[in-house]
Amino acid sequence: MFKNKVMRYSTIAMVIAILAYFVIENFSGAGMNASGDDQIANNPEKYKTTILAEREAKDEQFKTADDSPIADKEAFHGLHYFQPNLTYRIKANISPYTNDDKEVVVKYTDGTSEKYEKYGYANFKIGDQEEKLLLLKNESVISVLFKDATSGKQTYGGGRYLDYPVSEIKNNVITLDFNKAYNPYCVYQESYACPVPPAENTLSVAILAGEQLESAVH
């Protein structure tokens, strides 16, 4: 079995490279004194263009890369997503996990497990609904493994993921961009083992953002 974190690290590197390019190209002239969040809020169409470009790049990676989980690359016609929506790009305050039981064993879909660290809880609101997600740290990556009201319907029943370098967390604040929520590799190929979201990371709301199942759109 291949561990899903191999995909996480390559995806993070790819996304950072794409983001760096598009931030420079699309937002550099949009008020250099404004924060990145402000620039995105003021330029939703450019943000959408950036997200769509990331998705196009990931499709190309899936179609051509040696470590792609797609078995039949010739028949592959791209992944499926909800439309980009800034409503699901949410700033969350982190409550650091300070108890002694920081180490947690996360189960994988093949029955194996791996040790992660409880980094803290991301606290945020979607509409009027208060939500929180446990952030897990593995090496230098913060993983957000979650389910929501779309799981098993429009999206993969086993949950979706978000990943961030630890360096993206500033002053115990993280921006959760659910437009980038993705399916694990085991959705596409059983030879990959993927971490199972903690039971407490089941949101009560529907996250209509990020990657969908192909069966949900056909």
PyMOL commands that place a pseudoatom at each C-alpha (Angstrom):
pseudoatom trace, name=CA, resn=MET, resi=1, chain=A, elem=C, hetatm=0, pos=[0.000, 0.000, 0.000]
pseudoatom trace, name=CA, resn=PHE, resi=2, chain=A, elem=C, hetatm=0, pos=[1.097, 3.544, -0.755]
pseudoatom trace, name=CA, resn=LYS, resi=3, chain=A, elem=C, hetatm=0, pos=[0.405, 6.053, 1.993]
pseudoatom trace, name=CA, resn=ASN, resi=4, chain=A, elem=C, hetatm=0, pos=[-1.752, 8.999, 1.033]
pseudoatom trace, name=CA, resn=LYS, resi=5, chain=A, elem=C, hetatm=0, pos=[0.763, 11.482, 2.512]
pseudoatom trace, name=CA, resn=VAL, resi=6, chain=A, elem=C, hetatm=0, pos=[2.978, 10.955, -0.556]
pseudoatom trace, name=CA, resn=MET, resi=7, chain=A, elem=C, hetatm=0, pos=[0.247, 12.652, -2.538]
pseudoatom trace, name=CA, resn=ARG, resi=8, chain=A, elem=C, hetatm=0, pos=[-0.215, 15.339, 0.115]
pseudoatom trace, name=CA, resn=TYR, resi=9, chain=A, elem=C, hetatm=0, pos=[3.374, 16.554, -0.088]
pseudoatom trace, name=CA, resn=SER, resi=10, chain=A, elem=C, hetatm=0, pos=[3.504, 16.617, -3.889]
pseudoatom trace, name=CA, resn=THR, resi=11, chain=A, elem=C, hetatm=0, pos=[0.144, 18.366, -4.030]
pseudoatom trace, name=CA, resn=ILE, resi=12, chain=A, elem=C, hetatm=0, pos=[1.231, 21.008, -1.520]
pseudoatom trace, name=CA, resn=ALA, resi=13, chain=A, elem=C, hetatm=0, pos=[4.367, 21.748, -3.540]
pseudoatom trace, name=CA, resn=MET, resi=14, chain=A, elem=C, hetatm=0, pos=[2.352, 22.012, -6.736]
pseudoatom trace, name=CA, resn=VAL, resi=15, chain=A, elem=C, hetatm=0, pos=[-0.296, 24.254, -5.205]
pseudoatom trace, name=CA, resn=ILE, resi=16, chain=A, elem=C, hetatm=0, pos=[2.271, 26.567, -3.603]
pseudoatom trace, name=CA, resn=ALA, resi=17, chain=A, elem=C, hetatm=0, pos=[4.000, 27.001, -6.964]
pseudoatom trace, name=CA, resn=ILE, resi=18, chain=A, elem=C, hetatm=0, pos=[0.721, 27.761, -8.723]
pseudoatom trace, name=CA, resn=LEU, resi=19, chain=A, elem=C, hetatm=0, pos=[-0.397, 30.133, -5.998]
pseudoatom trace, name=CA, resn=ALA, resi=20, chain=A, elem=C, hetatm=0, pos=[2.896, 32.009, -6.060]
pseudoatom trace, name=CA, resn=TYR, resi=21, chain=A, elem=C, hetatm=0, pos=[2.560, 32.565, -9.791]
pseudoatom trace, name=CA, resn=PHE, resi=22, chain=A, elem=C, hetatm=0, pos=[-1.082, 33.610, -9.763]
pseudoatom trace, name=CA, resn=VAL, resi=23, chain=A, elem=C, hetatm=0, pos=[-0.775, 35.867, -6.733]
pseudoatom trace, name=CA, resn=ILE, resi=24, chain=A, elem=C, hetatm=0, pos=[1.972, 37.748, -8.546]
pseudoatom trace, name=CA, resn=GLU, resi=25, chain=A, elem=C, hetatm=0, pos=[0.113, 37.802, -11.867]
pseudoatom trace, name=CA, resn=ASN, resi=26, chain=A, elem=C, hetatm=0, pos=[-3.406, 38.453, -10.626]
pseudoatom trace, name=CA, resn=PHE, resi=27, chain=A, elem=C, hetatm=0, pos=[-3.096, 40.359, -7.374]
pseudoatom trace, name=CA, resn=SER, resi=28, chain=A, elem=C, hetatm=0, pos=[0.166, 42.311, -7.513]
pseudoatom trace, name=CA, resn=GLY, resi=29, chain=A, elem=C, hetatm=0, pos=[-1.535, 45.334, -9.011]
pseudoatom trace, name=CA, resn=ALA, resi=30, chain=A, elem=C, hetatm=0, pos=[-4.601, 45.201, -6.786]
pseudoatom trace, name=CA, resn=GLY, resi=31, chain=A, elem=C, hetatm=0, pos=[-3.361, 47.351, -3.933]
pseudoatom trace, name=CA, resn=MET, resi=32, chain=A, elem=C, hetatm=0, pos=[0.065, 46.343, -2.695]
pseudoatom trace, name=CA, resn=ASN, resi=33, chain=A, elem=C, hetatm=0, pos=[-0.703, 47.601, 0.815]
pseudoatom trace, name=CA, resn=ALA, resi=34, chain=A, elem=C, hetatm=0, pos=[-3.732, 45.343, 1.174]
pseudoatom trace, name=CA, resn=SER, resi=35, chain=A, elem=C, hetatm=0, pos=[-3.476, 41.924, 2.774]
pseudoatom trace, name=CA, resn=GLY, resi=36, chain=A, elem=C, hetatm=0, pos=[-3.744, 38.812, 0.622]
pseudoatom trace, name=CA, resn=ASP, resi=37, chain=A, elem=C, hetatm=0, pos=[-7.198, 38.115, 2.061]
pseudoatom trace, name=CA, resn=ASP, resi=38, chain=A, elem=C, hetatm=0, pos=[-8.341, 41.638, 1.234]
pseudoatom trace, name=CA, resn=GLN, resi=39, chain=A, elem=C, hetatm=0, pos=[-7.021, 41.378, -2.299]
pseudoatom trace, name=CA, resn=ILE, resi=40, chain=A, elem=C, hetatm=0, pos=[-8.862, 38.101, -2.833]
pseudoatom trace, name=CA, resn=ALA, resi=41, chain=A, elem=C, hetatm=0, pos=[-12.094, 39.520, -1.372]
pseudoatom trace, name=CA, resn=ASN, resi=42, chain=A, elem=C, hetatm=0, pos=[-11.815, 42.499, -3.710]
pseudoatom trace, name=CA, resn=ASN, resi=43, chain=A, elem=C, hetatm=0, pos=[-11.083, 40.353, -6.753]
pseudoatom trace, name=CA, resn=PRO, resi=44, chain=A, elem=C, hetatm=0, pos=[-13.398, 37.311, -6.611]
pseudoatom trace, name=CA, resn=GLU, resi=45, chain=A, elem=C, hetatm=0, pos=[-13.141, 36.664, -10.344]
pseudoatom trace, name=CA, resn=LYS, resi=46, chain=A, elem=C, hetatm=0, pos=[-9.356, 36.547, -10.183]
pseudoatom trace, name=CA, resn=TYR, resi=47, chain=A, elem=C, hetatm=0, pos=[-9.599, 34.216, -7.211]
pseudoatom trace, name=CA, resn=LYS, resi=48, chain=A, elem=C, hetatm=0, pos=[-11.889, 31.969, -9.237]
pseudoatom trace, name=CA, resn=THR, resi=49, chain=A, elem=C, hetatm=0, pos=[-9.403, 32.023, -12.114]
pseudoatom trace, name=CA, resn=THR, resi=50, chain=A, elem=C, hetatm=0, pos=[-6.644, 30.953, -9.729]
pseudoatom trace, name=CA, resn=ILE, resi=51, chain=A, elem=C, hetatm=0, pos=[-8.691, 28.057, -8.332]
pseudoatom trace, name=CA, resn=LEU, resi=52, chain=A, elem=C, hetatm=0, pos=[-9.633, 26.852, -11.805]
pseudoatom trace, name=CA, resn=ALA, resi=53, chain=A, elem=C, hetatm=0, pos=[-5.987, 27.004, -12.878]
pseudoatom trace, name=CA, resn=GLU, resi=54, chain=A, elem=C, hetatm=0, pos=[-4.979, 24.903, -9.852]
pseudoatom trace, name=CA, resn=ARG, resi=55, chain=A, elem=C, hetatm=0, pos=[-7.592, 22.339, -10.800]
pseudoatom trace, name=CA, resn=GLU, resi=56, chain=A, elem=C, hetatm=0, pos=[-6.406, 22.261, -14.392]
pseudoatom trace, name=CA, resn=ALA, resi=57, chain=A, elem=C, hetatm=0, pos=[-2.834, 21.702, -13.219]
pseudoatom trace, name=CA, resn=LYS, resi=58, chain=A, elem=C, hetatm=0, pos=[-3.948, 18.859, -10.954]
pseudoatom trace, name=CA, resn=ASP, resi=59, chain=A, elem=C, hetatm=0, pos=[-5.812, 17.238, -13.854]
pseudoatom trace, name=CA, resn=GLU, resi=60, chain=A, elem=C, hetatm=0, pos=[-2.608, 17.400, -15.882]
pseudoatom trace, name=CA, resn=GLN, resi=61, chain=A, elem=C, hetatm=0, pos=[-0.678, 15.857, -12.995]
pseudoatom trace, name=CA, resn=PHE, resi=62, chain=A, elem=C, hetatm=0, pos=[-3.200, 13.043, -12.686]
pseudoatom trace, name=CA, resn=LYS, resi=63, chain=A, elem=C, hetatm=0, pos=[-3.072, 12.399, -16.431]
pseudoatom trace, name=CA, resn=THR, resi=64, chain=A, elem=C, hetatm=0, pos=[0.707, 12.382, -16.824]
pseudoatom trace, name=CA, resn=ALA, resi=65, chain=A, elem=C, hetatm=0, pos=[2.532, 11.800, -13.527]
pseudoatom trace, name=CA, resn=ASP, resi=66, chain=A, elem=C, hetatm=0, pos=[4.088, 8.421, -12.771]
pseudoatom trace, name=CA, resn=ASP, resi=67, chain=A, elem=C, hetatm=0, pos=[2.611, 8.439, -9.263]
pseudoatom trace, name=CA, resn=SER, resi=68, chain=A, elem=C, hetatm=0, pos=[-0.896, 9.324, -10.460]
pseudoatom trace, name=CA, resn=PRO, resi=69, chain=A, elem=C, hetatm=0, pos=[-3.648, 7.202, -8.899]
pseudoatom trace, name=CA, resn=ILE, resi=70, chain=A, elem=C, hetatm=0, pos=[-5.503, 7.074, -12.217]
pseudoatom trace, name=CA, resn=ALA, resi=71, chain=A, elem=C, hetatm=0, pos=[-5.130, 3.622, -13.744]
pseudoatom trace, name=CA, resn=ASP, resi=72, chain=A, elem=C, hetatm=0, pos=[-6.609, 4.412, -17.155]
pseudoatom trace, name=CA, resn=LYS, resi=73, chain=A, elem=C, hetatm=0, pos=[-5.003, 7.739, -17.991]
pseudoatom trace, name=CA, resn=GLU, resi=74, chain=A, elem=C, hetatm=0, pos=[-6.221, 7.654, -21.583]
pseudoatom trace, name=CA, resn=ALA, resi=75, chain=A, elem=C, hetatm=0, pos=[-9.839, 7.658, -20.437]
pseudoatom trace, name=CA, resn=PHE, resi=76, chain=A, elem=C, hetatm=0, pos=[-9.288, 10.251, -17.713]
pseudoatom trace, name=CA, resn=HIS, resi=77, chain=A, elem=C, hetatm=0, pos=[-11.204, 13.445, -18.475]
pseudoatom trace, name=CA, resn=GLY, resi=78, chain=A, elem=C, hetatm=0, pos=[-10.638, 15.437, -15.306]
pseudoatom trace, name=CA, resn=LEU, resi=79, chain=A, elem=C, hetatm=0, pos=[-11.846, 15.627, -11.728]
pseudoatom trace, name=CA, resn=HIS, resi=80, chain=A, elem=C, hetatm=0, pos=[-15.175, 17.105, -10.681]
pseudoatom trace, name=CA, resn=TYR, resi=81, chain=A, elem=C, hetatm=0, pos=[-15.752, 20.041, -8.368]
pseudoatom trace, name=CA, resn=PHE, resi=82, chain=A, elem=C, hetatm=0, pos=[-18.263, 22.462, -6.964]
pseudoatom trace, name=CA, resn=GLN, resi=83, chain=A, elem=C, hetatm=0, pos=[-17.869, 25.927, -8.450]
pseudoatom trace, name=CA, resn=PRO, resi=84, chain=A, elem=C, hetatm=0, pos=[-15.401, 28.160, -6.547]
pseudoatom trace, name=CA, resn=ASN, resi=85, chain=A, elem=C, hetatm=0, pos=[-17.229, 30.048, -3.812]
pseudoatom trace, name=CA, resn=LEU, resi=86, chain=A, elem=C, hetatm=0, pos=[-15.572, 32.541, -1.463]
pseudoatom trace, name=CA, resn=THR, resi=87, chain=A, elem=C, hetatm=0, pos=[-18.223, 31.758, 1.168]
pseudoatom trace, name=CA, resn=TYR, resi=88, chain=A, elem=C, hetatm=0, pos=[-16.248, 28.592, 1.885]
pseudoatom trace, name=CA, resn=ARG, resi=89, chain=A, elem=C, hetatm=0, pos=[-12.911, 30.369, 2.305]
pseudoatom trace, name=CA, resn=ILE, resi=90, chain=A, elem=C, hetatm=0, pos=[-13.046, 30.904, 6.040]
pseudoatom trace, name=CA, resn=LYS, resi=91, chain=A, elem=C, hetatm=0, pos=[-10.666, 32.387, 8.583]
pseudoatom trace, name=CA, resn=ALA, resi=92, chain=A, elem=C, hetatm=0, pos=[-10.529, 30.203, 11.688]
pseudoatom trace, name=CA, resn=ASN, resi=93, chain=A, elem=C, hetatm=0, pos=[-9.093, 30.877, 15.131]
pseudoatom trace, name=CA, resn=ILE, resi=94, chain=A, elem=C, hetatm=0, pos=[-7.006, 28.058, 16.528]
pseudoatom trace, name=CA, resn=SER, resi=95, chain=A, elem=C, hetatm=0, pos=[-7.260, 26.867, 20.110]
pseudoatom trace, name=CA, resn=PRO, resi=96, chain=A, elem=C, hetatm=0, pos=[-3.908, 25.102, 20.631]
pseudoatom trace, name=CA, resn=TYR, resi=97, chain=A, elem=C, hetatm=0, pos=[-4.129, 21.599, 22.062]
pseudoatom trace, name=CA, resn=THR, resi=98, chain=A, elem=C, hetatm=0, pos=[-2.388, 21.728, 25.431]
pseudoatom trace, name=CA, resn=ASN, resi=99, chain=A, elem=C, hetatm=0, pos=[-3.306, 18.422, 27.079]
pseudoatom trace, name=CA, resn=ASP, resi=100, chain=A, elem=C, hetatm=0, pos=[-0.671, 15.759, 27.597]
pseudoatom trace, name=CA, resn=ASP, resi=101, chain=A, elem=C, hetatm=0, pos=[-2.301, 13.295, 25.177]
pseudoatom trace, name=CA, resn=LYS, resi=102, chain=A, elem=C, hetatm=0, pos=[-1.137, 15.135, 22.072]
pseudoatom trace, name=CA, resn=GLU, resi=103, chain=A, elem=C, hetatm=0, pos=[-0.141, 11.982, 20.260]
pseudoatom trace, name=CA, resn=VAL, resi=104, chain=A, elem=C, hetatm=0, pos=[-3.005, 10.345, 18.393]
pseudoatom trace, name=CA, resn=VAL, resi=105, chain=A, elem=C, hetatm=0, pos=[-3.085, 7.190, 16.308]
pseudoatom trace, name=CA, resn=VAL, resi=106, chain=A, elem=C, hetatm=0, pos=[-4.903, 7.762, 13.016]
pseudoatom trace, name=CA, resn=LYS, resi=107, chain=A, elem=C, hetatm=0, pos=[-6.315, 4.707, 11.288]
pseudoatom trace, name=CA, resn=TYR, resi=108, chain=A, elem=C, hetatm=0, pos=[-5.823, 4.167, 7.561]
pseudoatom trace, name=CA, resn=THR, resi=109, chain=A, elem=C, hetatm=0, pos=[-8.219, 2.564, 5.108]
pseudoatom trace, name=CA, resn=ASP, resi=110, chain=A, elem=C, hetatm=0, pos=[-6.049, -0.556, 4.793]
pseudoatom trace, name=CA, resn=GLY, resi=111, chain=A, elem=C, hetatm=0, pos=[-6.174, -1.255, 8.532]
pseudoatom trace, name=CA, resn=THR, resi=112, chain=A, elem=C, hetatm=0, pos=[-2.747, 0.235, 9.281]
pseudoatom trace, name=CA, resn=SER, resi=113, chain=A, elem=C, hetatm=0, pos=[-2.232, 3.371, 11.338]
pseudoatom trace, name=CA, resn=GLU, resi=114, chain=A, elem=C, hetatm=0, pos=[0.132, 6.280, 11.782]
pseudoatom trace, name=CA, resn=LYS, resi=115, chain=A, elem=C, hetatm=0, pos=[0.940, 8.622, 14.648]
pseudoatom trace, name=CA, resn=TYR, resi=116, chain=A, elem=C, hetatm=0, pos=[-0.076, 12.258, 14.357]
pseudoatom trace, name=CA, resn=GLU, resi=117, chain=A, elem=C, hetatm=0, pos=[0.007, 15.140, 16.804]
pseudoatom trace, name=CA, resn=LYS, resi=118, chain=A, elem=C, hetatm=0, pos=[-3.095, 17.012, 17.948]
pseudoatom trace, name=CA, resn=TYR, resi=119, chain=A, elem=C, hetatm=0, pos=[-2.150, 20.554, 16.969]
pseudoatom trace, name=CA, resn=GLY, resi=120, chain=A, elem=C, hetatm=0, pos=[-5.329, 22.318, 18.029]
pseudoatom trace, name=CA, resn=TYR, resi=121, chain=A, elem=C, hetatm=0, pos=[-8.908, 23.099, 17.086]
pseudoatom trace, name=CA, resn=ALA, resi=122, chain=A, elem=C, hetatm=0, pos=[-9.866, 25.427, 14.251]
pseudoatom trace, name=CA, resn=ASN, resi=123, chain=A, elem=C, hetatm=0, pos=[-12.962, 27.369, 15.364]
pseudoatom trace, name=CA, resn=PHE, resi=124, chain=A, elem=C, hetatm=0, pos=[-15.091, 29.045, 12.719]
pseudoatom trace, name=CA, resn=LYS, resi=125, chain=A, elem=C, hetatm=0, pos=[-18.599, 29.844, 11.548]
pseudoatom trace, name=CA, resn=ILE, resi=126, chain=A, elem=C, hetatm=0, pos=[-20.418, 28.826, 8.387]
pseudoatom trace, name=CA, resn=GLY, resi=127, chain=A, elem=C, hetatm=0, pos=[-23.421, 31.107, 8.163]
pseudoatom trace, name=CA, resn=ASP, resi=128, chain=A, elem=C, hetatm=0, pos=[-24.775, 31.156, 11.703]
pseudoatom trace, name=CA, resn=GLN, resi=129, chain=A, elem=C, hetatm=0, pos=[-23.432, 27.703, 12.542]
pseudoatom trace, name=CA, resn=GLU, resi=130, chain=A, elem=C, hetatm=0, pos=[-20.470, 27.409, 14.915]
pseudoatom trace, name=CA, resn=GLU, resi=131, chain=A, elem=C, hetatm=0, pos=[-18.112, 24.620, 13.873]
pseudoatom trace, name=CA, resn=LYS, resi=132, chain=A, elem=C, hetatm=0, pos=[-14.713, 23.302, 14.847]
pseudoatom trace, name=CA, resn=LEU, resi=133, chain=A, elem=C, hetatm=0, pos=[-12.213, 20.862, 13.374]
pseudoatom trace, name=CA, resn=LEU, resi=134, chain=A, elem=C, hetatm=0, pos=[-9.291, 19.078, 14.986]
pseudoatom trace, name=CA, resn=LEU, resi=135, chain=A, elem=C, hetatm=0, pos=[-6.028, 19.950, 13.232]
pseudoatom trace, name=CA, resn=LEU, resi=136, chain=A, elem=C, hetatm=0, pos=[-3.526, 17.111, 13.011]
pseudoatom trace, name=CA, resn=LYS, resi=137, chain=A, elem=C, hetatm=0, pos=[0.207, 17.641, 12.567]
pseudoatom trace, name=CA, resn=ASN, resi=138, chain=A, elem=C, hetatm=0, pos=[2.457, 15.148, 10.811]
pseudoatom trace, name=CA, resn=GLU, resi=139, chain=A, elem=C, hetatm=0, pos=[6.046, 16.298, 10.274]
pseudoatom trace, name=CA, resn=SER, resi=140, chain=A, elem=C, hetatm=0, pos=[5.688, 19.846, 8.882]
pseudoatom trace, name=CA, resn=VAL, resi=141, chain=A, elem=C, hetatm=0, pos=[2.148, 19.487, 7.542]
pseudoatom trace, name=CA, resn=ILE, resi=142, chain=A, elem=C, hetatm=0, pos=[-1.167, 20.378, 9.157]
pseudoatom trace, name=CA, resn=SER, resi=143, chain=A, elem=C, hetatm=0, pos=[-3.903, 18.008, 7.987]
pseudoatom trace, name=CA, resn=VAL, resi=144, chain=A, elem=C, hetatm=0, pos=[-7.617, 18.756, 8.139]
pseudoatom trace, name=CA, resn=LEU, resi=145, chain=A, elem=C, hetatm=0, pos=[-9.455, 15.464, 7.705]
pseudoatom trace, name=CA, resn=PHE, resi=146, chain=A, elem=C, hetatm=0, pos=[-13.213, 15.985, 7.731]
pseudoatom trace, name=CA, resn=LYS, resi=147, chain=A, elem=C, hetatm=0, pos=[-16.663, 14.810, 6.762]
pseudoatom trace, name=CA, resn=ASP, resi=148, chain=A, elem=C, hetatm=0, pos=[-19.740, 16.967, 6.248]
pseudoatom trace, name=CA, resn=ALA, resi=149, chain=A, elem=C, hetatm=0, pos=[-23.356, 16.703, 5.180]
pseudoatom trace, name=CA, resn=THR, resi=150, chain=A, elem=C, hetatm=0, pos=[-22.331, 16.029, 1.561]
pseudoatom trace, name=CA, resn=SER, resi=151, chain=A, elem=C, hetatm=0, pos=[-20.237, 12.957, 2.489]
pseudoatom trace, name=CA, resn=GLY, resi=152, chain=A, elem=C, hetatm=0, pos=[-21.552, 9.824, 0.813]
pseudoatom trace, name=CA, resn=LYS, resi=153, chain=A, elem=C, hetatm=0, pos=[-23.758, 11.934, -1.460]
pseudoatom trace, name=CA, resn=GLN, resi=154, chain=A, elem=C, hetatm=0, pos=[-22.064, 14.569, -3.590]
pseudoatom trace, name=CA, resn=THR, resi=155, chain=A, elem=C, hetatm=0, pos=[-18.653, 13.817, -2.076]
pseudoatom trace, name=CA, resn=TYR, resi=156, chain=A, elem=C, hetatm=0, pos=[-16.638, 10.791, -0.991]
pseudoatom trace, name=CA, resn=GLY, resi=157, chain=A, elem=C, hetatm=0, pos=[-18.201, 9.043, 1.988]
pseudoatom trace, name=CA, resn=GLY, resi=158, chain=A, elem=C, hetatm=0, pos=[-14.852, 8.542, 3.676]
pseudoatom trace, name=CA, resn=GLY, resi=159, chain=A, elem=C, hetatm=0, pos=[-14.282, 12.283, 3.907]
pseudoatom trace, name=CA, resn=ARG, resi=160, chain=A, elem=C, hetatm=0, pos=[-12.109, 14.907, 2.262]
pseudoatom trace, name=CA, resn=TYR, resi=161, chain=A, elem=C, hetatm=0, pos=[-8.855, 16.611, 3.164]
pseudoatom trace, name=CA, resn=LEU, resi=162, chain=A, elem=C, hetatm=0, pos=[-7.164, 19.985, 3.364]
pseudoatom trace, name=CA, resn=ASP, resi=163, chain=A, elem=C, hetatm=0, pos=[-3.418, 20.322, 3.955]
pseudoatom trace, name=CA, resn=TYR, resi=164, chain=A, elem=C, hetatm=0, pos=[-1.275, 23.294, 4.931]
pseudoatom trace, name=CA, resn=PRO, resi=165, chain=A, elem=C, hetatm=0, pos=[2.382, 23.854, 5.743]
pseudoatom trace, name=CA, resn=VAL, resi=166, chain=A, elem=C, hetatm=0, pos=[2.735, 24.749, 9.429]
pseudoatom trace, name=CA, resn=SER, resi=167, chain=A, elem=C, hetatm=0, pos=[4.280, 28.036, 8.296]
pseudoatom trace, name=CA, resn=GLU, resi=168, chain=A, elem=C, hetatm=0, pos=[0.879, 29.191, 6.980]
pseudoatom trace, name=CA, resn=ILE, resi=169, chain=A, elem=C, hetatm=0, pos=[-0.453, 29.495, 10.534]
pseudoatom trace, name=CA, resn=LYS, resi=170, chain=A, elem=C, hetatm=0, pos=[0.071, 33.002, 11.876]
pseudoatom trace, name=CA, resn=ASN, resi=171, chain=A, elem=C, hetatm=0, pos=[-0.933, 34.150, 15.373]
pseudoatom trace, name=CA, resn=ASN, resi=172, chain=A, elem=C, hetatm=0, pos=[-3.090, 31.027, 15.809]
pseudoatom trace, name=CA, resn=VAL, resi=173, chain=A, elem=C, hetatm=0, pos=[-5.162, 31.867, 12.751]
pseudoatom trace, name=CA, resn=ILE, resi=174, chain=A, elem=C, hetatm=0, pos=[-5.584, 29.670, 9.678]
pseudoatom trace, name=CA, resn=THR, resi=175, chain=A, elem=C, hetatm=0, pos=[-7.604, 30.234, 6.523]
pseudoatom trace, name=CA, resn=LEU, resi=176, chain=A, elem=C, hetatm=0, pos=[-9.569, 27.097, 5.683]
pseudoatom trace, name=CA, resn=ASP, resi=177, chain=A, elem=C, hetatm=0, pos=[-10.251, 27.191, 1.966]
pseudoatom trace, name=CA, resn=PHE, resi=178, chain=A, elem=C, hetatm=0, pos=[-12.769, 24.425, 1.369]
pseudoatom trace, name=CA, resn=ASN, resi=179, chain=A, elem=C, hetatm=0, pos=[-12.645, 25.186, -2.356]
pseudoatom trace, name=CA, resn=LYS, resi=180, chain=A, elem=C, hetatm=0, pos=[-9.425, 23.170, -2.182]
pseudoatom trace, name=CA, resn=ALA, resi=181, chain=A, elem=C, hetatm=0, pos=[-10.902, 20.205, -0.299]
pseudoatom trace, name=CA, resn=TYR, resi=182, chain=A, elem=C, hetatm=0, pos=[-9.843, 17.074, -2.149]
pseudoatom trace, name=CA, resn=ASN, resi=183, chain=A, elem=C, hetatm=0, pos=[-10.543, 13.369, -2.284]
pseudoatom trace, name=CA, resn=PRO, resi=184, chain=A, elem=C, hetatm=0, pos=[-7.803, 10.988, -1.111]
pseudoatom trace, name=CA, resn=TYR, resi=185, chain=A, elem=C, hetatm=0, pos=[-6.010, 8.817, -3.640]
pseudoatom trace, name=CA, resn=CYS, resi=186, chain=A, elem=C, hetatm=0, pos=[-7.770, 5.673, -2.412]
pseudoatom trace, name=CA, resn=VAL, resi=187, chain=A, elem=C, hetatm=0, pos=[-10.939, 6.963, -4.117]
pseudoatom trace, name=CA, resn=TYR, resi=188, chain=A, elem=C, hetatm=0, pos=[-9.213, 6.299, -7.440]
pseudoatom trace, name=CA, resn=GLN, resi=189, chain=A, elem=C, hetatm=0, pos=[-6.997, 3.313, -6.660]
pseudoatom trace, name=CA, resn=GLU, resi=190, chain=A, elem=C, hetatm=0, pos=[-7.228, 0.746, -3.862]
pseudoatom trace, name=CA, resn=SER, resi=191, chain=A, elem=C, hetatm=0, pos=[-3.447, 0.402, -3.646]
pseudoatom trace, name=CA, resn=TYR, resi=192, chain=A, elem=C, hetatm=0, pos=[-3.372, 3.679, -1.700]
pseudoatom trace, name=CA, resn=ALA, resi=193, chain=A, elem=C, hetatm=0, pos=[-4.026, 3.763, 2.030]
pseudoatom trace, name=CA, resn=CYS, resi=194, chain=A, elem=C, hetatm=0, pos=[-5.691, 6.925, 3.258]
pseudoatom trace, name=CA, resn=PRO, resi=195, chain=A, elem=C, hetatm=0, pos=[-6.140, 8.338, 6.776]
pseudoatom trace, name=CA, resn=VAL, resi=196, chain=A, elem=C, hetatm=0, pos=[-9.652, 8.151, 8.188]
pseudoatom trace, name=CA, resn=PRO, resi=197, chain=A, elem=C, hetatm=0, pos=[-10.993, 11.461, 9.581]
pseudoatom trace, name=CA, resn=PRO, resi=198, chain=A, elem=C, hetatm=0, pos=[-11.467, 11.535, 13.367]
pseudoatom trace, name=CA, resn=ALA, resi=199, chain=A, elem=C, hetatm=0, pos=[-15.100, 10.957, 14.342]
pseudoatom trace, name=CA, resn=GLU, resi=200, chain=A, elem=C, hetatm=0, pos=[-15.250, 14.423, 15.924]
pseudoatom trace, name=CA, resn=ASN, resi=201, chain=A, elem=C, hetatm=0, pos=[-14.394, 16.022, 12.576]
pseudoatom trace, name=CA, resn=THR, resi=202, chain=A, elem=C, hetatm=0, pos=[-17.882, 15.519, 11.146]
pseudoatom trace, name=CA, resn=LEU, resi=203, chain=A, elem=C, hetatm=0, pos=[-19.421, 18.884, 10.348]
pseudoatom trace, name=CA, resn=SER, resi=204, chain=A, elem=C, hetatm=0, pos=[-23.162, 19.375, 10.699]
pseudoatom trace, name=CA, resn=VAL, resi=205, chain=A, elem=C, hetatm=0, pos=[-23.358, 21.570, 7.602]
pseudoatom trace, name=CA, resn=ALA, resi=206, chain=A, elem=C, hetatm=0, pos=[-22.931, 20.816, 3.917]
pseudoatom trace, name=CA, resn=ILE, resi=207, chain=A, elem=C, hetatm=0, pos=[-19.629, 22.040, 2.484]
pseudoatom trace, name=CA, resn=LEU, resi=208, chain=A, elem=C, hetatm=0, pos=[-20.644, 22.753, -1.109]
pseudoatom trace, name=CA, resn=ALA, resi=209, chain=A, elem=C, hetatm=0, pos=[-17.070, 23.382, -2.165]
pseudoatom trace, name=CA, resn=GLY, resi=210, chain=A, elem=C, hetatm=0, pos=[-14.077, 21.431, -3.336]
pseudoatom trace, name=CA, resn=GLU, resi=211, chain=A, elem=C, hetatm=0, pos=[-13.893, 18.074, -5.046]
pseudoatom trace, name=CA, resn=GLN, resi=212, chain=A, elem=C, hetatm=0, pos=[-16.950, 15.985, -5.807]
pseudoatom trace, name=CA, resn=LEU, resi=213, chain=A, elem=C, hetatm=0, pos=[-17.525, 12.400, -6.823]
pseudoatom trace, name=CA, resn=GLU, resi=214, chain=A, elem=C, hetatm=0, pos=[-17.896, 11.758, -10.531]
pseudoatom trace, name=CA, resn=SER, resi=215, chain=A, elem=C, hetatm=0, pos=[-21.093, 9.826, -9.810]
pseudoatom trace, name=CA, resn=ALA, resi=216, chain=A, elem=C, hetatm=0, pos=[-22.597, 12.976, -8.250]
pseudoatom trace, name=CA, resn=VAL, resi=217, chain=A, elem=C, hetatm=0, pos=[-22.401, 14.947, -11.489]
pseudoatom trace, name=CA, resn=HIS, resi=218, chain=A, elem=C, hetatm=0, pos=[-23.385, 12.245, -14.008]
for i in range(1, 218): cmd.bond("trace and resi %d" % i, "trace and resi %d" % (i + 1))
show_as sticks, trace
zoom trace
